[in-house]
Amino acid sequence: MCGRFTLFSPYEKLIEEFNVEMAFSEELYMESYNIAPSHQIVAIINDGKMNRMGYLKWGFLPSWAKDEKMASKMINARSETVDEKPSFKKSFFERRCIIPMDSFYEWKREGSSKTPMRIKMKDDSLFAVAGLWNTWQSQTGEKVHTCTILTTESNEFMTPIHNRMPVILNKEHQKLWLNPCMKDKEELKSLLVPCPSDWLTAYPVSNKVNSPKNNSKELIERVSS
């Protein structure tokens, strides 16, 4: 799964890296070393003309959800079945997004203990994870823009840490995933595979990352395993 990540790259780098033409103002950008479910997270969509960057609430709500409680169970969607599940099917074909990260956390089980690991690109570059979004409306008429992160089986590098990982898209696949005209199920699903193992590196970090209340640069520093 993917339940925690970081995004602290400069605003300008996000705009450049993901070819964003419309975005919220820089003053609204919130760097974070410990992004957790229910947080507002940066996401990018394509409206058919341009890439647009905005905030979505992490925790997907299908249109038929009675209340927001369901969101906590919908932070991830399995890529293997995403086109079949009633909750995600419509968004799979119509409301796809990418979610920028500069690392994500996963907990490696060792005996009875779990060690938090920071997983990132070997070259420290930004990367994009496949996501879906939806706009949910409450009974009072409030609109909530939500999203989920797609996961896949782990590659060889990730397997000793966890059996699932987020779907990390290369540049070409980002364009295909964002293209609202793309409706071919098989082509879309072909993008939802583990990234190459040699892209990634990982190291143990402080247990302080366990609490979403903690959010500082200290969380990404290597600790002795």
Buried (B, 14 or more C-beta within 10 A) or exposed (E): BBBBBBBBBEBEEBBEBBBBEEBEEEEEBBBBBBBBBBBBBBBBBBEEEEBBBBBBBBBBBBEEBEEBEBBEEBBBBBBEEBBEBEBBBEBBBEBBBBBBBBBBBBBBEEEEEEBBBBBBBEEEEBBBBBBBBBEBEEEEEEEBBBBBBBBBBBBEBBBEBBEBBBBBBBEEBBBBBBEBEBEEEEEBBEBBBBBEEEBBBBEBBBBBBBEBEBBEEEBBEEBEE
